[in-house]
Amino acid sequence: MSKKRSDNPARFFSEKEREDIIKAIQMAEKQTSGEIRLHLEKKAKKDIYNHAIKVFKKIGMHKTAEKNGVLIYLATADRKFVILGDQGINEVVPGNFWSDVATLMSESFKKGDFTEGICEGVTLIGQKLQTLFPYEKGDINELTDDISME
C-alpha cells in the first residue's frame, strides 16, 4: 500500500527514505567511477528533457573528469522523470541505454513506491556503468551524493 506523498520536493521523501536513497547512490558509486545524483522539482517544465539538461548543468553534473555523471530528475507533483547521462557515457552507449532503468523505476512508481523505484534505478545504473566506467582504487567522489531540489 502506498502512502500519500506531498508534492513539495522537500517533503516528498521522509528522512529515512532520503537516507536509503543516498546509501543506494553510495553503494552504486562503489562499483563505478560514474557519479549519480537525484534532483527533485515540484512541476515538470513543458519540455522536461531539455529542462533536465539545464538542471544537469546547473548542479554541476558536467564537471566530472570522465564526463560520466548521471542525473535522475523527478518532478514530484507531476510524477514525471528523466534519466540523463553525460557526454562520456552517451558517446559509448546505444540510444536506448537507460530504457531498462526507466522501465524498472516506472513499475515501482506506478505502485506509489518512489523510494524503491529510485533505489532500484540507482543500483541498476551502477551495474550498467561498472563495465564502461569501473571503480578504480583511489577514485574520488567528484559530486555530492545529496539529493538536490528546487
Backbone hydrogen bonds, N-H to C=O, Kabsch-Sander energy under -0.5 kcal/mol:
donor,donor_aa,acceptor,acceptor_aa,energy
6,S,11,R,-0.6
11,R,8,N,-1.8
12,F,8,N,-0.8
12,F,9,P,-0.6
13,F,9,P,-0.5
18,R,14,S,-2.6
19,E,15,E,-2.4
20,D,16,K,-2.4
21,I,17,E,-2.3
22,I,18,R,-2.6
23,K,19,E,-2.4
24,A,20,D,-2.1
25,I,21,I,-2.3
26,Q,22,I,-2.6
27,M,23,K,-2.6
28,A,24,A,-2.5
29,E,25,I,-2.3
30,K,27,M,-1.0
31,Q,28,A,-1.5
32,T,28,A,-0.5
33,S,133,F,-2.4
34,G,133,F,-0.7
35,E,68,N,-1.4
37,R,70,V,-2.4
39,H,72,I,-2.7
40,L,148,S,-2.5
41,E,74,L,-2.1
48,I,46,K,-0.8
51,H,47,D,-2.2
52,A,48,I,-2.4
53,I,49,Y,-1.7
54,K,50,N,-1.5
55,V,51,H,-2.4
56,F,52,A,-2.7
57,K,53,I,-1.8
58,K,54,K,-2.7
59,I,55,V,-2.5
60,G,57,K,-1.6
61,M,56,F,-2.4
62,H,56,F,-0.5
63,K,60,G,-1.7
64,T,61,M,-0.7
67,K,64,T,-1.2
70,V,35,E,-3.2
71,L,84,L,-3.0
72,I,37,R,-2.7
73,Y,71,L,-0.6
73,Y,82,V,-2.8
74,L,39,H,-2.7
74,L,72,I,-0.5
75,A,80,K,-3.1
76,T,41,E,-2.8
76,T,74,L,-0.8
77,A,42,K,-2.7
78,D,42,K,-0.9
79,R,75,A,-1.9
80,K,75,A,-1.1
82,V,73,Y,-2.1
84,L,71,L,-2.8
84,L,82,V,-0.5
86,D,69,G,-2.1
88,G,67,K,-1.3
89,I,67,K,-1.0
89,I,86,D,-0.9
90,N,86,D,-2.6
91,E,87,Q,-2.0
92,V,89,I,-1.8
93,V,89,I,-0.8
97,F,94,P,-1.8
99,S,96,N,-1.8
102,A,98,W,-2.7
103,T,99,S,-2.4
104,L,100,D,-2.2
105,M,101,V,-2.6
106,S,102,A,-2.7
107,E,103,T,-2.0
108,S,104,L,-1.4
109,F,105,M,-2.7
110,K,106,S,-2.7
111,K,107,E,-0.8
111,K,108,S,-0.7
112,G,109,F,-1.9
113,D,108,S,-2.4
114,F,112,G,-1.2
117,G,113,D,-1.9
118,I,114,F,-2.6
119,C,115,T,-2.8
120,E,116,E,-3.0
121,G,117,G,-2.3
122,V,118,I,-2.9
123,T,119,C,-2.4
124,L,120,E,-2.4
125,I,121,G,-2.4
126,G,122,V,-2.3
127,Q,123,T,-2.0
128,K,124,L,-2.7
129,L,125,I,-2.3
130,Q,126,G,-1.1
131,T,127,Q,-0.6
132,L,128,K,-0.5
133,F,129,L,-3.7
135,Y,31,Q,-1.2
139,D,136,E,-2.4
142,E,140,I,-1.0
148,S,38,L,-2.4
150,E,40,L,-2.0
